[in-house]
Amino acid sequence: MMLPRHGKLKFVSFWAVVIGIIGAATAWYLYSNSTTRAAQFAGEAESYRQAGNFPAAQASIMKAIAIRDDITAFHIMKGRISFQSGSTASAFGAYSDALALAPNNQEALLAVAQIGLQIGRLRQSRDATRRLLMTNPNFTEALLVRGLHSQIRRRYGEAIEDAEKILENNPRHEGGTILKVRASILSGKREEGREILEEFVANNPSTTTLAATELEVYRELRDEAGMARAFEKMRGFLPDNVPLRIDHANFLLKTGKSDEALEILSTDLAKPELRSRELTSIIQLIENYAVEERLLPHIDLIEAEGNEDARFEVAKLLVEGGQEQAAVRLTRNLPPNQVVAIRSLIAAENEQYQKALQLSEMVLEEDGSNCFLLYVRARAEIGLGQLRPAIRSAQQSASECPTLRYSWITLGRAYDGLEMPEQVERAFAQGTSANPQDPPIARAYAEWLEENGRDREAVAAYRRLVRAMPAHTPSWEAYLAICEEKDAGCDNIARQGLANSKTIFGIDPVPGERAPNGLFGRFLIR
């Protein structure tokens, strides 16, 4: 009875072996085939990368990784593509994935060390740097990263030691020299840092990175002549770099060369490719130094070549500065909604509130979320005594576009008209919180506080402004004026701040913005 059973077992065991062999062969075939397909996608990605087509390169390498996510080279390729396309966070993630597969891969370790330092992933950066130096204690790039970490942690002596190790092996190493210069200045050896830099500059060819270092060192040393020379070098290397040009224009405004500054800013406003963030920075700079009228000689250029957003923003600026005719010129060939917006603003500025209301409604009937026209409508409603509708208009404008300062100011005024002081204060508090570097909001808030007998708080409103904008001389002048007028006991501090602001040759960073960790940024200590 048992024999058939055993015979069947033998039969089953035989076929189990056969099926197992077939399954293994199939798996090997599929594995081999999937590896081949993944490699093909990776090859495509590399070809696209070399051609500079980063979106296509990214798409191809993601297909390769979707098939085989256990191949280190694919993650490294993704890191290269992401870094070259400007996506540093994605590059950091890709190189970290590569390290998870190959913990000692040198390219991945160095990338995590360098990119992690750049994007604030300091713990991972330090760990990767340590592992690199365990393998090679004289690895120049790793010593440079370690020195920067020491500088961030204010261990300037250790940073200088790493710089000197680099320079022992290569006395002309630019990165090592820059690290030593910066660490020396930050440690208080300011003249020594200057001497090291100037000796290196005198004996080596000029480069973009070296000129950038000169610019930041002279900015930190409050050396106006040195900065002027460095700006000329930088503009030679990067003639079309808009952030650099804005920085230069700010320097010229601070040093009394307004016409030269406006020449730069107007040229940038006439660039069709000007980006939104750059446009905002230019408009803020012009407003902060109240030089709107100096734009007038450049209106033809801006009208002829500036993009629609630039022409619209400049037109708004000119209306608010009383230059209505020039503003109207800039509206030629603008979209109809923008033309109506400027006409509505002009009507409001001239207290033609019914006209302003009618014009704003023409657009808001179709585009009810147009923040600017909601603000203009609120102004018109206040002028017509329609305070509660004005509150609704200003609230919607401010909530949807919190950086539109006049929405907050208008909201505060509408509440004030209804004698609702708590709501006025809330509107100004939210407005200044959303726009801590906005002098008009701070001024409007302080004026309201003064009108209501709250002098100490009015002084505090200006104090918060100058803390957020220590380089803005007009704000310090206003703070000093109110300190003296109210006998608030802050005169000396205001005078010191005013004097100090005149030699801070840089645009104030946004409060809370992370200080740069690399070799070439501002000397900002939080």
Secondary structure as GFF3:
##gff-version 3
##sequence-region A 1 526
A	DSSP	alpha_helix	2	51	.	.	.	ID=ss1
A	DSSP	alpha_helix	54	67	.	.	.	ID=ss2
A	DSSP	alpha_helix	72	84	.	.	.	ID=ss3
A	DSSP	alpha_helix	88	101	.	.	.	ID=ss4
A	DSSP	alpha_helix	106	119	.	.	.	ID=ss5
A	DSSP	alpha_helix	122	135	.	.	.	ID=ss6
A	DSSP	alpha_helix	140	152	.	.	.	ID=ss7
A	DSSP	alpha_helix	156	169	.	.	.	ID=ss8
A	DSSP	alpha_helix	174	186	.	.	.	ID=ss9
A	DSSP	alpha_helix	190	203	.	.	.	ID=ss10
A	DSSP	alpha_helix	208	220	.	.	.	ID=ss11
A	DSSP	alpha_helix	224	237	.	.	.	ID=ss12
A	DSSP	alpha_helix	242	254	.	.	.	ID=ss13
A	DSSP	alpha_helix	258	269	.	.	.	ID=ss14
A	DSSP	alpha_helix	276	288	.	.	.	ID=ss15
A	DSSP	three_ten_helix	292	298	.	.	.	ID=ss16
A	DSSP	alpha_helix	299	305	.	.	.	ID=ss17
A	DSSP	alpha_helix	308	320	.	.	.	ID=ss18
A	DSSP	alpha_helix	324	330	.	.	.	ID=ss19
A	DSSP	alpha_helix	336	349	.	.	.	ID=ss20
A	DSSP	alpha_helix	353	364	.	.	.	ID=ss21
A	DSSP	alpha_helix	371	383	.	.	.	ID=ss22
A	DSSP	alpha_helix	387	400	.	.	.	ID=ss23
A	DSSP	alpha_helix	405	417	.	.	.	ID=ss24
A	DSSP	alpha_helix	421	434	.	.	.	ID=ss25
A	DSSP	alpha_helix	439	451	.	.	.	ID=ss26
A	DSSP	alpha_helix	455	468	.	.	.	ID=ss27
A	DSSP	alpha_helix	473	486	.	.	.	ID=ss28
A	DSSP	alpha_helix	491	501	.	.	.	ID=ss29
###
